[in-house]
Amino acid sequence: MTINSYAKALSNVKAWSKDPHLNDTVWNGGRGGMCQQVAREAVNASVFGGTALIAWHNIPAEHRHSGKPRGGGIGYMDIPSQSGEAGHAFWIENEDYIWSTDALRRGHIDRIRMTTLAAKWNMRYLGWIDWTPSGALHLLSNSPAVPAPTLKFRQGRAVYSSKMHVGQANSDSVWNVTLALKQRGFVNVATDDFTPHVQEKVARYQRSKGWTGSDADGIPGPGTTAALGLVWVKG
């Protein structure tokens, strides 16, 4: 499969904005909620995630970027307050404008500013990708990538005991643990969701300290958080 050029992707989304029913393969009759499918088909990429968030996490860390989006890439957002939500994907025209499904009209695609989308749905910008398993995306040459901002610890580096379990989502405590692991080279991307992958990486860190048994079960406790330079809080 050949990835579409930037010009072809832009032509696709412009055409769909005028008549989203022209391509039923993409739009399935014009219904809403198809952001990831539309974004990837704009660039002619094969399926790499059933939802926007799954697709985002399926891309290797070296191809995910924070900071201002770059034209030709695919951008992603989520809603931090919602657990289990699908997230949102969109095709990026340039660092100011994106093409998004459902933003102004359900079942349609429109050209809007990304800030409009974030404000309307109270969404958090995750970043953008420059590659899919179908190949590298064709990026706008005069839209340089912006260096990623420095990641910071939250809530005074506190880690609450009640948040340290697999399945916990949208937690500053989990973010602090994974950011500390990232700084030590145990994970590539910091996250605020405690997934089985996070547990595996915590266990790897614990084993690196020479701990065994219940001390290396992948669930951070007082010892692990102290070793990571964090503050353990019971509760």
Steps between C-alpha positions, in 0.01 A plus 500: 500500500630844404437788740327796334696819441415805709316652200294184444403476868394865499299441182327203664385685810388801297287275280349319798415832666285592199326165475584240768271249329724481193711231659289249693808289570620779724175646623268196510202710407617821666461401864723659763765355730743385230791736565781244500377329184461828315840633613686188392313465170583862416865391486416152362621308804371156595332433836732538800248548780128455557473835680703819500662422837587144401655629178701764689643243742575256214749742346862467621612779731757633252217582257278677757565868557372760744505873442337679206373261231673477163308520173437160345503310828210348693419656838341349809302616803329342798268601783694459828183489712354200312620146554481265202420769244608462137687828459506704180716506186530764229707581191733799538514764227755715681588605855189720519228310312374143505225304324274326753188286488194594707652827628248735338259253339448138600588266215696772318860614488590867546809719503543654845764618740614232743427737790135501392482123530671493839263762639181346360556150634731584793766281343870469575750507215722190509719565196544405136656216301727504196472129413252213485565129438419578133795738476633846583255788463577780256547808716469863398856615438452855625339393826794396722442287804510683830720350775304311762441689823674390820281249682429588862393308809155573638343550845839557666635158390238330719396139435175395668474136606138473381609572141760226480310219331457372146201664335542839665452770235566873477710514817770755584649238734545256209643785290764569767603135517527459121679832454758394759536168316541686170778713646678178596451335159242239603213635287493706181184698569355631827131427550229560758340157443617197703499228234647147514788644296569752776492224761753303296735800482467571873586137571804529275613806694444322831705202385778737393522602868554137597151456644312172467163347586229742610756780487521454122132448413474814286280689748679807642512526878691721745837352408453528126372856513782608729757345266340691212531827690124527558284557808287210626159600635279247677143545383 
